[in-house]
Amino acid sequence: KLREAIDISYKKDYTFFSFAHNYEIFNEYESHIDAGMFTDAHAYLIIGNKIDKVHNTINNTKWDAFDLWVTNNFRQEPKGFYKEPLVFQAKGYSLIDKKISETNIKGDKKIA
């Protein structure tokens, strides 16, 4: 699946490819989805030709929880997902919600 995500990312010119849940679907394909502005940060692929841009943004912007940081700084950048998540968030303390979080934004229970 990683090799496939790399190939898709190069073909679609994605800045990020997420292996977590998708929240917004813009275009759906046989193997993947064009993502909206918000992407879970549990596992990202950043292809080589995009890494300098990501590093530059890390060094020159205010930091936040990674998924919010990506949303705020790469809102217009192309991103993708698989149709079904390959990684899942564990329940625990949420820096965003400032509480113990047991479900994701879609209401799915997090793993223990």
N, C-alpha and C positions, 0 to 999 in steps of 0.2 A: 504493500500500500504506500510505503514511503516513496519508492521509485515512481509510482503512478502519480503521486502528489507533486513530485518534482517536475515530471513531464507536463502535467496539467498547468502548473504554475508558470513554467516557461512559455507554454503556448498561449495562456491567457494573460500573461504579464502581471500576475498577482504579486502584490507586495507581501502579503501574508496568506498562508494556507493554514486553517485551523483544523485540528482533529477532534474538537469538542462539539458541543451543541450548536446548531444554527438557530437564529432567531428571526431573521428576515430573509425571504427568498426573492431575489430579483430575476434570476434566470435559472431554470433547472435543466440539467443535462442528464444523460444516461448515468454518469458516474459521480457527478458532483453538482454543486450549487454555487452561483455567484452570491457572495455574502453581502449583507447590508453594512451599515456603519458600525454596529456593535458585534464584537466577536469575543467569545470566552477565551481566556488566556492560559488555559491549562497546557496546551501544547501547540506551538506554532512552528511552521516551516517558513523561513525567510531565505529566498534563493540568493545566490551569490551576487547577481547584478543589482540587488536591492539593499545589500547589507550596509554599504557606505551611507546611503540615505537614512537608514534606520539609526546607525551609529551617530551620525550628525544630529539627528533629531533628539536622541537620548542626551547628547552633550549640551544641547542648546534649548531645552524646554524644561518646564517644571515637571517634576516627577509625580506620579499618582499610582494607584493600583494598576497593574499592567493592562488589563482589559480596558479600563477607562482612559489610560494614557494613549493606547492605540486608537480608541474611538475619537478622542479629542485631537490627536495629531495626524491621523491617517484616515479621516472620515471619507475623503474623496478617492482614496487609493483603492484599486481593485483587490478584493479578498475572496477567498473561496473556502468551501467546506466539503466534506463528504456528506452524503445524504444521511448516513447514520453515524453518530459519534463513535470514535475509537478510544477516547479518553473521557474520564468522568471526574468531577470535582468531589473531593472528600468533604464530609461535613466538618465544621470547625469554625473558628473565629473569622468573621468577615471584616476586612479592613474597610470595605465600602459601607456595609450595614452597621458596623461597630457593634456586633452581637454574634452569638453563636448562630450559624446559619445551617439549616438542615435541608433546604430546598434551593434549587437554582431559580433564576428569574422566570422560567416557564412553569415552576411548581413541581418539577421532578425531584424526587428525594435524592439527596447526595449519598454516596457510599460511606460506610462506617470506617 
